[in-house]
């Protein structure tokens, strides 16, 4: 019975490991990085795992050898020779860990200083100001004259220099597939840089518990070729072109939304996400798929989707009530913001 019980425990242990390893997919992640910093951090992880595995194997081999060689034998009641020290062994098991720690320390220290460089004065780096809010991200490109939010757009193969802060509580900026994370603190400015190496769309996260919708504080890191990035910059600097059939929706937006949301490329958004290029974004409210129905759901009752956000609802029974027809017109207008 005991053997059966032990067998079940081993099975459960392997099942638990299988569940954990199922999260290690081939998608872009810290284990499949798409940025220079992420690749260097993965190299450091592999180096540390190799060293630790080597130590574990050596320790277990020695332990098994000692248990077998010096086990008590039947009929042998003699007292083993008492050993009270061995200078060679003591020096060996002191020096070897020091060598292993040095091998691990050298690249760790090197990468720590390298990744903490401030590239804000590098003329070749793309400058981005990152401002964290509960629960969204503001992105400003001061040298390009662009203000936006939620979608961080970067050219592939270039250093991106981030100047980071927060307007409310501590947040943490993290793009798992591209590189490490950096805290954003209210009232303080910190610097960070990344270099994406592959074109694609990657998830960004807040990695610091910051309120009831911390888990929903996502953004998209969009990495483009240099040609596509230049085209994006040119498009974002152009004033939004609105067709005549959404004039009613534009009027509703100006009457209800312009106090909080900016739409002009160079204008800072007062308290809410900038809507320049809104209809081209990956998500509504950072979590819903971009489509007409989700835009309406978000406008009606954002608190049911992202609790704790500052945006008021515009549904029936709210202080900022819109009729369904007004909501339709407003949504049509928002879908023109490209």
C-alpha positions as CSV (number, residue, x, y, z in Angstrom):
1,X,0.0,0.0,0.0
2,X,2.8,2.4,0.9
3,X,4.5,1.7,-2.5
4,X,1.3,2.5,-4.3
5,X,0.9,5.7,-2.3
6,X,4.5,6.8,-3.2
7,X,3.8,6.0,-6.8
8,X,0.7,8.2,-6.8
9,X,2.7,11.1,-5.2
10,X,5.4,10.8,-7.9
11,X,2.7,10.8,-10.6
12,X,1.1,13.9,-9.1
13,X,4.5,15.6,-8.9
14,X,5.2,15.0,-12.6
15,X,1.6,16.1,-13.5
16,X,2.3,19.4,-11.6
17,X,5.5,19.9,-13.5
18,X,3.7,19.3,-16.8
19,X,1.1,21.9,-16.0
20,X,3.9,24.4,-15.1
21,X,5.8,23.7,-18.3
22,X,2.7,24.0,-20.4
23,X,3.1,27.8,-19.9
24,X,6.5,27.7,-21.7
25,X,5.1,27.9,-25.2
26,X,7.0,28.8,-28.4
27,X,5.2,32.2,-28.4
28,X,7.3,35.3,-27.8
29,X,8.2,35.3,-24.1
30,X,11.2,35.6,-21.8
31,X,12.0,32.0,-22.9
32,X,11.7,32.9,-26.6
33,X,12.8,36.6,-26.6
34,X,12.5,39.0,-29.5
35,X,14.8,41.7,-28.2
36,X,18.5,42.2,-27.5
37,X,18.0,42.6,-23.7
38,X,15.7,39.6,-23.6
39,X,18.2,37.4,-25.4
40,X,21.0,38.5,-23.1
41,X,18.9,37.8,-20.0
42,X,18.0,34.4,-21.3
43,X,21.7,33.6,-21.9
44,X,22.3,34.5,-18.2
45,X,19.4,32.3,-17.1
46,X,20.8,29.4,-19.1
47,X,24.3,29.9,-17.7
48,X,23.0,29.9,-14.1
49,X,20.9,26.8,-14.7
50,X,23.9,25.0,-16.2
51,X,26.0,25.9,-13.2
52,X,23.3,24.9,-10.7
53,X,22.6,21.6,-12.5
54,X,26.3,20.8,-12.5
55,X,26.5,21.4,-8.8
56,X,23.4,19.3,-8.1
57,X,24.8,16.4,-10.2
58,X,28.2,16.5,-8.5
59,X,26.7,16.6,-5.0
60,X,24.3,13.8,-5.7
61,X,27.0,11.6,-7.2
62,X,29.3,12.1,-4.2
63,X,26.4,11.5,-1.8
64,X,25.4,8.2,-3.5
65,X,29.1,7.2,-3.6
66,X,29.6,7.8,0.1
67,X,26.3,6.1,1.0
68,X,27.3,3.0,-0.9
69,X,31.0,2.8,-0.1
70,X,30.7,3.5,3.6
71,X,27.4,1.8,4.4
72,X,27.2,-0.4,7.5
73,X,27.9,-4.0,6.5
74,X,26.4,-7.0,8.2
75,X,28.6,-8.5,10.9
76,X,31.0,-5.5,10.8
77,X,30.9,-3.9,14.2
78,X,34.2,-2.1,14.1
79,X,34.5,1.7,14.6
80,X,35.4,3.5,11.3
81,X,38.6,5.5,11.2
82,X,37.8,9.0,12.6
83,X,38.8,11.8,10.2
84,X,38.9,15.3,11.7
85,X,39.8,17.4,8.7
86,X,41.3,17.3,5.3
87,X,42.9,20.5,4.1
88,X,42.8,19.5,0.4
89,X,39.1,18.8,0.5
90,X,38.3,21.9,2.4
91,X,40.3,24.0,0.0
92,X,38.6,22.3,-3.0
93,X,35.0,22.8,-1.8
94,X,35.8,26.4,-1.0
95,X,37.6,27.3,-4.2
96,X,35.3,25.6,-6.7
97,X,32.1,27.5,-5.5
98,X,34.1,30.7,-5.7
99,X,35.1,29.9,-9.3
100,X,31.5,29.1,-10.2
101,X,30.2,32.3,-8.5
102,X,32.8,34.3,-10.4
103,X,31.8,32.8,-13.7
104,X,28.2,33.8,-12.9
105,X,29.0,37.2,-11.4
106,X,31.0,38.6,-14.4
107,X,28.3,38.5,-17.0
108,X,25.6,39.4,-14.4
109,X,27.4,42.6,-13.4
110,X,28.2,43.4,-17.0
111,X,24.6,43.1,-18.2
112,X,23.3,44.9,-15.1
113,X,25.4,48.0,-16.0
114,X,24.8,47.6,-19.7
115,X,21.0,47.4,-19.4
116,X,20.9,50.3,-16.9
117,X,22.5,52.7,-19.3
118,X,20.8,56.1,-19.9
119,X,20.5,56.6,-23.7
120,X,18.4,59.8,-23.5
121,X,21.3,61.7,-25.1
122,X,22.1,59.1,-27.8
123,X,21.2,60.8,-31.1
124,X,20.5,57.5,-32.8
125,X,18.0,56.2,-30.2
126,X,14.3,56.8,-30.5
127,X,13.1,58.8,-27.5
128,X,9.8,57.8,-25.9
129,X,8.3,59.3,-22.7
130,X,6.2,56.7,-20.8
131,X,3.7,57.8,-18.3
132,X,1.8,55.2,-16.3
133,X,-1.8,55.8,-15.1
134,X,-4.4,53.7,-13.4
135,X,-4.9,51.7,-15.6
136,X,-3.4,52.7,-18.9
137,X,-0.1,53.8,-20.6
138,X,0.7,57.1,-22.2
139,X,3.4,57.3,-24.9
140,X,5.0,60.5,-26.1
141,X,7.6,60.9,-28.8
142,X,9.0,64.4,-28.1
143,X,11.4,64.5,-31.0
144,X,8.7,63.3,-33.4
145,X,5.9,65.5,-32.1
146,X,3.5,62.6,-31.5
147,X,1.3,61.9,-28.5
148,X,-0.5,58.6,-28.2
149,X,-1.4,55.8,-25.8
150,X,-1.8,52.1,-25.4
151,X,0.0,51.0,-28.5
152,X,3.8,51.5,-28.2
153,X,5.2,51.6,-31.8
154,X,9.0,51.0,-32.3
155,X,11.3,50.4,-35.3
156,X,13.1,47.1,-35.4
157,X,16.8,47.0,-34.7
158,X,17.1,50.4,-33.0
159,X,17.6,51.4,-29.4
160,X,14.5,52.8,-27.8
161,X,15.2,55.1,-24.9
162,X,12.4,55.4,-22.4
163,X,12.0,58.3,-19.9
164,X,9.5,56.9,-17.4
165,X,7.3,58.2,-14.6
166,X,3.8,57.7,-13.0
167,X,1.0,60.1,-12.2
168,X,-0.6,58.2,-9.3
169,X,0.9,55.0,-7.8
170,X,3.9,52.8,-8.5
171,X,3.6,50.8,-11.7
172,X,6.2,48.6,-13.6
173,X,6.8,48.7,-17.3
174,X,7.4,45.3,-18.8
175,X,7.4,43.8,-22.3
176,X,8.2,40.1,-21.5
177,X,9.2,39.2,-25.1
178,X,11.7,42.1,-25.6
179,X,13.4,42.7,-22.3
180,X,13.3,43.3,-18.5
181,X,11.1,45.5,-16.5
182,X,11.4,48.9,-14.9
183,X,9.4,50.6,-12.1
184,X,7.7,53.9,-12.7
185,X,7.4,56.0,-9.6
186,X,5.2,59.1,-9.0
187,X,7.2,62.3,-8.9
188,X,10.4,60.5,-10.1
189,X,11.9,60.0,-13.5
190,X,13.8,56.8,-14.4
191,X,15.4,55.7,-17.6
192,X,15.3,52.4,-19.5
193,X,16.1,51.2,-23.0
194,X,15.3,48.2,-25.2
195,X,16.3,47.1,-28.7
196,X,13.6,44.9,-30.5
197,X,15.1,42.5,-33.0
198,X,12.0,41.1,-34.7
199,X,8.9,42.7,-36.3
200,X,5.7,41.7,-34.6
201,X,3.1,42.6,-32.0
202,X,4.0,41.8,-28.4
203,X,2.1,42.1,-25.1
204,X,3.2,44.7,-22.6
205,X,2.2,44.5,-18.9
206,X,2.2,46.3,-15.6
207,X,4.3,44.1,-13.3
208,X,3.6,46.0,-10.1
209,X,0.3,45.6,-8.1
210,X,-1.3,49.0,-8.6
211,X,-5.1,48.7,-7.9
212,X,-8.2,46.6,-8.7
213,X,-7.5,46.4,-12.4
214,X,-3.7,45.8,-12.3
215,X,-4.1,42.6,-14.2
216,X,-5.9,44.4,-17.0
217,X,-3.3,47.2,-17.4
218,X,-2.0,45.8,-20.7
219,X,-0.6,47.6,-23.8
220,X,0.7,46.4,-27.2
221,X,4.3,46.8,-28.3
222,X,4.2,47.0,-32.1
223,X,7.6,46.5,-33.8
224,X,7.8,47.7,-37.4
225,X,10.4,47.8,-40.1
226,X,12.1,51.2,-40.4
227,X,10.1,52.0,-43.5
228,X,6.8,51.1,-41.9
229,X,7.7,53.1,-38.8
230,X,8.5,56.2,-40.8
231,X,5.1,55.8,-42.6
232,X,3.4,55.4,-39.2
233,X,5.1,58.6,-37.9
234,X,4.0,60.5,-41.0
235,X,0.4,59.3,-40.6
236,X,0.3,60.1,-36.9
237,X,1.5,63.7,-37.5
238,X,-1.3,64.3,-40.0
239,X,-4.6,65.8,-38.6
240,X,-7.4,63.2,-38.4
241,X,-9.5,63.3,-41.6
242,X,-13.2,63.1,-40.7
243,X,-15.8,62.4,-43.3
244,X,-19.1,64.4,-43.3
245,X,-21.3,61.5,-42.3
246,X,-19.9,61.4,-38.7
247,X,-20.3,65.2,-38.0
248,X,-23.0,64.3,-35.4
249,X,-20.7,61.9,-33.7
250,X,-17.9,64.5,-33.7
251,X,-20.2,67.0,-32.0
252,X,-21.2,64.4,-29.4
253,X,-17.5,63.7,-28.8
254,X,-16.7,67.4,-28.3
255,X,-19.6,67.9,-26.0
256,X,-18.8,64.9,-23.7
257,X,-15.3,63.6,-24.2
258,X,-12.9,66.3,-25.3
259,X,-12.5,67.5,-21.7
260,X,-10.5,64.3,-21.0
261,X,-9.3,62.9,-24.3
262,X,-7.1,64.6,-26.9
263,X,-7.1,63.7,-30.5
264,X,-4.6,66.1,-32.1
265,X,-1.1,64.6,-32.7
266,X,0.9,67.1,-30.7
267,X,-1.6,67.7,-27.8
268,X,-1.2,66.2,-24.4
269,X,-4.2,64.3,-23.2
270,X,-5.4,65.9,-20.0
271,X,-6.4,62.9,-17.8
272,X,-7.4,60.0,-20.2
273,X,-5.8,58.0,-23.1
274,X,-4.9,60.0,-26.2
275,X,-7.2,59.0,-29.1
276,X,-4.8,59.8,-32.0
277,X,-5.0,56.7,-34.2
278,X,-7.6,55.1,-31.9
279,X,-9.2,53.0,-34.6
280,X,-5.9,51.5,-35.7
281,X,-5.2,50.1,-32.2
282,X,-5.2,46.4,-31.3
283,X,-7.6,46.7,-28.3
284,X,-10.3,48.8,-26.8
285,X,-9.5,49.7,-23.2
286,X,-6.3,47.6,-23.6
287,X,-8.2,44.3,-23.3
288,X,-11.2,44.1,-25.7
289,X,-10.9,43.4,-29.4
290,X,-11.2,46.5,-31.5
291,X,-14.7,46.4,-33.0
292,X,-17.9,48.5,-32.9
293,X,-19.8,46.4,-30.3
294,X,-16.8,46.5,-27.9
295,X,-16.4,50.2,-28.2
296,X,-20.1,50.6,-27.3
297,X,-19.8,48.3,-24.3
298,X,-16.8,50.2,-23.1
299,X,-18.5,53.6,-23.4
300,X,-21.7,52.4,-21.7
301,X,-20.0,50.9,-18.6
302,X,-16.2,50.9,-18.4
303,X,-16.3,50.0,-14.7
304,X,-17.8,46.6,-15.5
305,X,-14.8,45.9,-17.8
306,X,-12.0,47.6,-15.9
307,X,-12.9,48.2,-12.3
308,X,-11.3,51.3,-10.7
309,X,-10.7,53.2,-13.9
310,X,-11.6,56.9,-13.9
311,X,-13.8,56.9,-16.9
312,X,-17.5,57.4,-16.1
313,X,-20.2,55.4,-17.8
314,X,-22.4,56.8,-20.5
315,X,-25.1,54.2,-20.4
316,X,-28.7,54.5,-19.3
317,X,-29.2,55.7,-15.8
318,X,-25.8,57.3,-15.6
319,X,-25.1,61.0,-15.0
320,X,-23.8,61.2,-18.6
321,X,-26.5,59.3,-20.3
322,X,-26.4,58.9,-24.1
323,X,-29.2,57.5,-26.2
324,X,-28.5,54.5,-28.3
325,X,-28.6,56.6,-31.4
326,X,-26.1,59.1,-29.9
327,X,-23.9,56.1,-28.9
328,X,-24.1,54.8,-32.5
329,X,-23.0,58.2,-33.9
330,X,-20.2,58.5,-31.4
331,X,-18.9,55.1,-32.2
332,X,-18.9,55.8,-35.9
333,X,-16.8,58.9,-35.2
334,X,-14.3,57.0,-33.1
335,X,-13.9,54.4,-35.8
336,X,-12.8,57.3,-38.1
337,X,-9.8,58.2,-35.9
338,X,-7.2,56.6,-38.0
